[in-house]
């Protein structure tokens, strides 16, 4: 297949698709996007690339695909990779994909961007988002106490979706998951052993946003 991925390196949703393609043995042409410069908010970009004004966009030949969860589902079905083996597993995958997009990814993406990539975030906004994230991470950590992966006895696209924003350097999110949520940290370590796995900034090159918090020692 002829894939082109419109992305920016800090985007966890971009990382989900880049990692999924890699785990499925596929290559893609990276198309760096100046998200920080506001290009996705311009009428020209929205008319040419994605009317929803969002990154990532995956070009699949002549087709432009948007919204990460359905793209993951499409790739899993196409390549028989990280998919559910039966109806029960496919339901469980969908259940966690919806939860992730509405809760974990939705709040972590917003919190991390405001905390690390804006110069003067509102402390009250950060505190509100952090309280919600503490709840969501607690739910996931409890879920992983007695299982190795999220939706089945092996990795699926639910794991790929949920691990993405948790795989960036800890100084960006301010969470040391090894200390605060050890079951999540152990799960992330298991996923990092998958053949072909790469960390976000290794898989997504290009100009980076300015980070306003100190880096990890």
N, C-alpha and C positions, 0 to 999 in steps of 0.2 A: 504494500500500500504506500501511497505518496502522502505522508503526513507533514504538515507545517503547524507548529505550536506557537501562537501569539501569547506572550507571557511577560512577566517581570520577575526578577529573582526572589523577591520577598513574598510572592504570592503562594500561599499554601495550596490554593486550588490549582494553580499551574503545576505545582510539584506533584499533586495527585495524578495528573494526566501524564506528566513526563515519566514518573515512576511506573505507572501502570503500563505504558508503552514499553518501557525498558524491561520490566518483568515478563512481559509477553514476547520478548525477543524482537521487538520492532524498533526501528530508528525513526527519527523525526528531524526536520529542519527547524532550529530555534529561531523565532522572530521576536527579538527584544522589543518591548513596547515602553514608551516613556510615560508610564503611569504617573510618576511624581510630577512630571511636567504638565499633566492635565490633558494629554492627548485623547484619552478615552471619553472625555467630556465634550469633545468638539463635534459639531454636526458632521464634519467631513469624515471623521473616523467612524462614527456611528452609521453613516450611510454606506461606507465602504467595507467595514469589518463586522460590527456587531451593533445592531439597533438598540440592544439592551444596555450598551455602554459598559460592558463588563469584560474582564479578563479572568480566565483564559478563553481563547477561541482555538479550536482544533480544526484545521483544514484537512478534510478527508477526500483527497482528489479535488473535485470541483465543488464539494459540499462543505459549508462552514457549520460546524457543530458548536453549540453553546450550552451552558449549564453542566457543571461537572458531574453530578450524580448520574444523569441519563447517559452521559458519554462513557462513564465507567461501566455502566450496565451494558452498553452497546459493545464495548471492547471485550468485556468478559464473555459475552455470548459469541462474538466473532471468533475469538481465539481459544475458547474453552479454558480460560485462565482465570483463576481466583473467583470462580462462579459458584453458585449453590448447586448441590448435587441432587436436590429433590425439592418438592414444593415447600416443605417446612423450612429448609435452609434459605430458599429464595425469599420467603416471607420475612425471615429473621434479618436477612441482609437489607431488605427494603425498610424494615422497622428501624434499624440502626442508621441507615443512610438518611432517612427523614429526620431522625433525632439529631444526628450530627449536623446537618445543614441548618436546622432551626436553632439548635442549642450550642453544641460545642464549637464547631467551626464558626458559626455566626458571631458568637460572642468573643472567642479567642482572636479571630481576625481583627475585629474592631478594637478590642483592648490592646493587643500587641501593636497595632499600627499607631494608635493614639499615644501609647506609652513610649514607644521607641523611636517613632519616625515623625513625630510632630514636636516642635520646639517647646511649646508651653501647654501641655494637656491640662484640662480642667480636673483638679483632684477629686471633686465630687463625682464627676462622670467616671473616672477611673475606679473609684471606690465602689460605685454601683455595679460596674461591669465585673469587678473582681469578686464581689459577693456572689454574683450569678455563676461565674466560672468555678468558684470554690464548690458550689453545689454540684455542677455538672461533672467536674473532675472527681468528686466524691462518688457520684453514681457510677462512673466508668471504673474507678478503682475497685469499688465493691463488686461490680460485675466480673472483674478479672481475677478476683481472689481465688476462684476454684476452677478456672479454665485458662487455656493457653491463648485462645483467640476469641474474637468478639462474637461471631455469628455461627461458627461451625468448629469442628475439631481440627481445622487447618485454616490457613489465612484465606481471606476472601476480600472482595473490594470494600467491604465494610471496614476492614482493618486499614486498607490503603487510605480510605477517606478520613478515618478518624485519627490516624497517626500523623497526618501531614503537618498540621500547625504545631503539633507537639514535638516535632523533630528539628525545629530551628534552634539556634543557640539559646541557652537559658537566660542570658542577659536581656534578650529581646522581650520575652514574656514576663520575666521576673519570677518564674516558677522553677525551683529545683525539685524536679519530680522524684528523683531518687530519695530525697529526704521526706517530701510531703506526700507522695503517692507511689509507694514502692511497687505495687502491682502494675501500675501503668508503666513505670520505668522498666520492669522486667519484661513486659509485653513489647515495648519498643525495642529492647535488646534482641528479643526473639525475631522480630520483623527485620532487624538489621542484618540477620544471618541469611536472609533469602538470597539465592543466587541472582546477581545483577543489581542488588540494592545499592543505591548511592544516596548520600546526604543531599539536602536541598541545594545548597550553594555549589556543590560539585556537579549536580545534574543541570542546574539552571545558571549558566554563566551570564556575564554582561554587567553593565554599569549598575551600581547599587544605590539605593536610597541612602541619604545621610542618616546615621543612627545617632540619637541624642542621649543614649545611656551608655555607661561604661561597659566595655567588653569583659567577657569572662577572663579571669586570671589564667 
